[in-house]
Amino acid sequence: MRVATAAMQAYRQVGNQGLSSDRLVLLGLDGILEYLRRARLAIEEGDLTTKAQSMDKAYQLTAHLLASIDFENGGEIARNLDSLYRFLLNQLAQANIFDDLQALDACRPVVEDLRDAWRGLLERV
């Protein structure tokens, strides 16, 4: 619960700076990719502190995206995003607990596809 609360506070702070919610999603996905990269490197180097911080940040961003889904208006897309974000949270937990690089690596293409799709939607607007 603490993670979701912190993510929502961060979202509101950035939202107050005038960024659209679409841009915030794109920034969140880019952030997840960066923290995945940092976590992978930290696991390879045995840097537990950086791994924990990076995994926590990736988890927080993903939890925030999950919490921001509009199920009332989102229809099938909202349900699909819910499944994808829950998959990511599960893989992140697996990677964090067991230093599982395969679980961590399974996240990257999902987040990249989401980011690319979101970027494509923003370019059309």
N, C-alpha and C positions, 0 to 999 in steps of 0.2 A: 504494500500500500504506500509506503514511503517513496518508492521509486516513481509511482504514478503521480503522486502529489508534486514531487520535485519537477517532473517533466511538465506537468500542467503549469506550474509557476514559471518555468523557463519559457514555455510557449507564450504565455500572457505577456511576459516582459518583452520578448522579441516582437510579438504582435503589436504591442504598444508603440513600436518603433516604425510602424507604417508598412510592414511587409505583408503581402497578401498570404492567405493560408496556403495557396498553391505553392508559392515560393518557399514558405516554411517547410512544406513537405519535401520539396526538392533539397533544401538545405539539410533537413534531417537525414535523408537517404545518403547524401554525400558524406555527412558526418559519420553515419554507420559504416560506410565503406572505409573511411580513414581509420576509425577505431578498430575495425577488423584487421586492417593492415598492421596497425601497431600491436595488436594482441598477438597476431601470428609471429611477428618478429620477436616479441617478448617471450613467447613460449619457446621458440627456437633457441633463444639466448639464456633461458632460465631466469629471466627477470620477473619475479613474481609480483612485485609492486606495480610495475608498468602493465603487466598482464591484467591484474585485478582492476586497475583504474580504467584501462581500455575496454575490458569486458563490461564493466559497470556502465560506462558511458554508452556503449553500443546497445546494451540492454535497456537503459533509460530512454534512449531515443526511439527504440523499437516499441517499447511500452507506451510511449507518448503517441506514436502514430496509431497504435491499436486503440488507445483511448479516444482518439479524435475521429474515429470512423463514424459517419452519419448513417446509422442503420435505417432511420425513418425515410430518408430520401435516396439512399444509395443502392437499394435493390441488390441484384446479383453481384455487382461490383463490390459493394460493401461486404457481402458474405465472402467473396474471394479474397479481398484484402485481409479480412479477419483471419482466414485460414493461413494466408501467407505470413502474416505477422506472428501468429501463434507458432507456426513452424519455425520461424526465425528465433523466437524466444526459447523454444525447446532446444534448438541447435546451439544457441549461445550458452544455455545452462550446461548442456552436455560438454561443450568445449571448455567451459570455465572449470567445471568440477574435475574433469579427467584430463585436462590439457590435450583434448582431442582435436588435432588439426583437421581431420576429415570433417568433423562436425562444423568446425569454423569455416572450412573451405566450401562447405555446402551452402553457406549463407551468401557468399559473394555473388554468384550468378543470379540469385533471386533478387538481391538488392540492386544489382546492376540493371536487370531487366525492368524492375519497378522504376528506377531512376530514369532510365532511357525513355520509358513510356510516359512518365510524368513530364519530362523535358519536352517530348514531342507534343504533348497536349498544350503546354505553355507556349510553344512556338506557333501554334495554330491560332492562338487568341490574339 
